[in-house]
């Protein structure tokens, strides 16, 4: 079993910076951060400050051919995924494992169109988001990568042990659930309900948790997602709603969702993988999605206002 040594991280925003920093502290010589020329100049001139300490990272641009990764961690926003798929081509070898921490339930299928499922983990991040203000990033250490194999007929089972062994050495918190598909949809329920409503209502997790009307609202949004999950073939859905609220109540009261942080910073949101995807799947399975339809329209109005300022 080939050990993981060389790693590329794509995207050093609120989530990617957590693992770029962790891996850099473990073995900076074997870590590369994939960037285009524009970001290379930006990050070189203004390095990321993680928990008060400058991250001295080794960057690599898509044109380089002298580095083959054992593991690639994709932590960009969804709208950057197609660029990453193209830009990482020179660094993917026969045994390169790919992990996507992008929100939603569709990024693995998109990646597989180019690189296949053989070395592709199904995965996501759960925990407290890093808080980003410009190039200053703060993180309280509460975060976990959840990963697994969706179909053992398509994906090499040895890769599970390769990643597990590497994460153990680095000290990266992880979880390997019995049913990765169900776990991904559980996280998706949280994302769709919390990210979008917080972006519209400008609320922290604490404000959401204390407000009974708010909890009723996100429950209705979760139920739309749950109905689609059932039609998509996800099993054991009966307890997913309770599990989602249990995870919701553990979120840091002062924390903000990634979508709210995007709105506050004037960045494009990940509407495409939240309301847009839910609505499209609702049409596919003949399931009404009125809450996501309204959220989509409201967020589009907000984005349009930002573009016209």
N, C-alpha and C positions, 0 to 999 in steps of 0.2 A: 504494500500500500504506500503510494507516494505521499510524502509529507508536504504540507503546505508551508511554503517559505515566502515566496514572492507574492505581494498583494498590491492590487490597484483599487483605490477608492475613487468613484466618480460622483462628484458633488460634495461640497463641504459647507452645506447650509446647516439648518437646525439639527438634523439627524446625522448627516455625513461627517460633520465636524467632531461628533462624539467618538466615532470609530477611527477617524483619521488621527485624532489626538491619542487615543488608546494604542493604536498600532504603531504610531510614531515613537511613543515612549518605550514600546516593547522592542522594536527593531527598525530603526529609521532607514537603514541601508537597503532593506528589502521592501520598502513601501514607496509607492508612487501615487501621486494625485493627478488624475487625468484632467487636463484643462486645454482650452483653445488658446491661441496667442493673445487674445484680448484679456482673458482672465489671468493668464500668466503675468502679464504686465501689471495688472491690477493687484494681484496678490503679492507680487514681488515688491511693489511700491508700498502697499498697505497690508501687511500680514495679518492673519486672524489672531485675535487675542482670546485664548480659551481659559476661562476662570482666572483671568488676570495675568496669564503667562503667554508670551508670544509662541506660536507654533512655527517651528522652523522645519518646513516640509520640503520634500523632494518632488518637484513637479515633472510631468511628462506630457508632451504634446502628441497629437494623433499621428504625426508623420514619422515618429521614431520607430525603429525596428530592432532595437537591441535589448528588449525586455519582454519576456513571456511570463505572464502571471499564472500562478497556481490558483489564485482566488481573485475574483473581481466582485466588489461590493458596489452596487448601484444605489445611490441615495440622492438622486436629483429629484426635481419636481417632475410630474408626469409629462408636462409639455417639453421637457428636455430629453425624454427617453429615446426618441428616434435619432437624435444627434449622437447620443451616447452609443447606441447600437452601431452606428457607422464609425464613430471615432475610436472605439476600442478594438476594432478588427485586427490591427497589427499585434495585439497583445494576447490574443486568444489562441492557446495551443490545444493539442488533442485531449489533454486532461484538465483544462482550466474549468474550475467550478464557478458558476455565476449565482450570486445572491442579489435579489432586488428587494430593497426596503421601501419602494415607492408605495404610497397609499393605494387602496383599491384592490380589485380582484382580477385585473386584466393584464398587468405588465408582463407576467411570465409567458403568457400566450404570445404576446407581441415579440418578446425576446426570442422565443423558440422558433419563430418564423425564419430567423437568420441563423441561430446557433443550435437549434434542436433542444430536446429535453434531456439528453443523456447526462449532462453535467449541470443541470439547472435545478436548484433547490426552489421549492415554494416557500416563501418567507415573508415576514413583516416585522416591524418594530412596535413594541408596546412599552409604555412607561411615561415618564415625564419628558416633555419636549425641552430641548435646549432653548433658551431665550436669546434671540439675536437682535442686536442693535448696531447696525452697520457691520463693522468687522469685529465687534466685541460680542463674545458668546459666553453665556453662563449656563452651567448644568450641574444639577444636584446629585448625579450619579445613579438615579433611579431609572433604569432602562434595560430592556431585554430584547434580544433577537429571537423570534420564534421561527423555527424552520423545520422542514420535513420533506418527504417524498410523496407526491400525490399519486403517482402510478409507478410501481416497481417494474412494470414491463417496459417503461420508457426511460427511467432514470437509474443510473448506476447506484446501487445500494451502498457500495463502499464509500461513496462520497459523503454519506451521512457521518461515518466514523472519522473521515478525514477532517471535516469541518469541526466536529465535536472535539477531536484531539487538539486541533489548533486553537480553538476558543478556550479550552482548558489551560493551555500554555500561556496564552495572552492575558487571560483573566476577563474574558468577555462573558457577561451573563447571557445565558441562552435557555431555551426550553424546546423540547422536541415532543409535540403532542401526538396522541394516538391517531388523530384525524386532522391533518393540516388544512384540508379544505374547509371543514367546519370551523376551525379556529380562525381562518382568514375571513370567513363571512361574519363571524362574531365581532372581529375587529372592525370590519366594514360597517356593521350596524352602528357602532360607536362613532366612526368617522362621519358617516352620512348625517347622523342626527346632531352630533355635537359641533363639528366643524362649521357646518353651514349656518346653524342657528346662532352660534357665537359670533360669526362674521357679520350677520345682519343686525343682531341685538347688542354687539360689542360687550360681551360678557366673559368673565373669567370662569374657571371651573367652580370656584366657590360660590359665585352668584348663581350659577346654574343649579348647583346641588341644594341650595337653601330654598329655592323657589318652587313651590308645589305645582304652580301653573306651568312652569318651565319643564318640570319633570313629565307632566302629562303631555306636553307638546312633543318632547323628544321620544316618548313612548309611541305616539302615533306615527312618527317618522320611522322609528325602528320596525314597527309592524309592517310597513310597506316593504322594507328590505327583507324582513323575515319571510313574507309571503313569496317573494321572488327566490330567496334561498331554497325554500322547499321545492319550488318548481324546477330549480336548477339541479336538484338531486342531492342536496345536503341532508344528511340524516341526523336523527336525534335533536330536532329543533325545539322540542317542547320546553326545555329549560334555558334556551339561549337568551330570552328576554331578561330573566332574573340574573343570569351570568353577566350580561352586558351592563346592567345597573350596578352590580357588585363591583365591576371594574371601574365604572364611572365614579362611584363614591370613593374610590381609592385615589383618584387623581388629585394632584396638589391644588388646594384651593386658590393659590395665587397664580397658578399656571394658566396659560392661554393656548388655544388650539393653533395649529400651524396656519389655518386659513385666516383666523383673526389677525395673526401676526403679518400675513401677506397683505391683508386689507389695510392695516395700519401703516405698513411700509409702502403702500402704493404699488405692490407687485400683483401680477396676474394670479388669480386663484386657481385651484384645482377643481373647478366646477365640472370639468369634463368627466372626471372619474367618480364624482359623487352624483349630483342630481341628473346630469345628462345620461350617465350609464343606467341609473335606476329607472329613469323614464323609458329609455330604449328597451330595457329588459321587461318593463311592465307592458309595453306594447307587444313584445314577442310572446309573452305568456298570458296576455289578456288580463292583466292585473292593474286596477286603477292606482295612480300615484299622485293624488292631488296635493299632498304636502310638498313633495319634491318639485312638483310643477311650479308652485308658488315660490318656493325658495330659489329655484332656477331664475325665475323672472326678476325677483328682488335683487339677487346677486348680479345679474346682468345689468340692471339699472345702476347699481353701485359702481360696477366696473366701467360703465359708459360715462358716468360722472367723473371718474378719476381720469379717463382718457381726455376729457374735454376741459380739464382745469388748466 
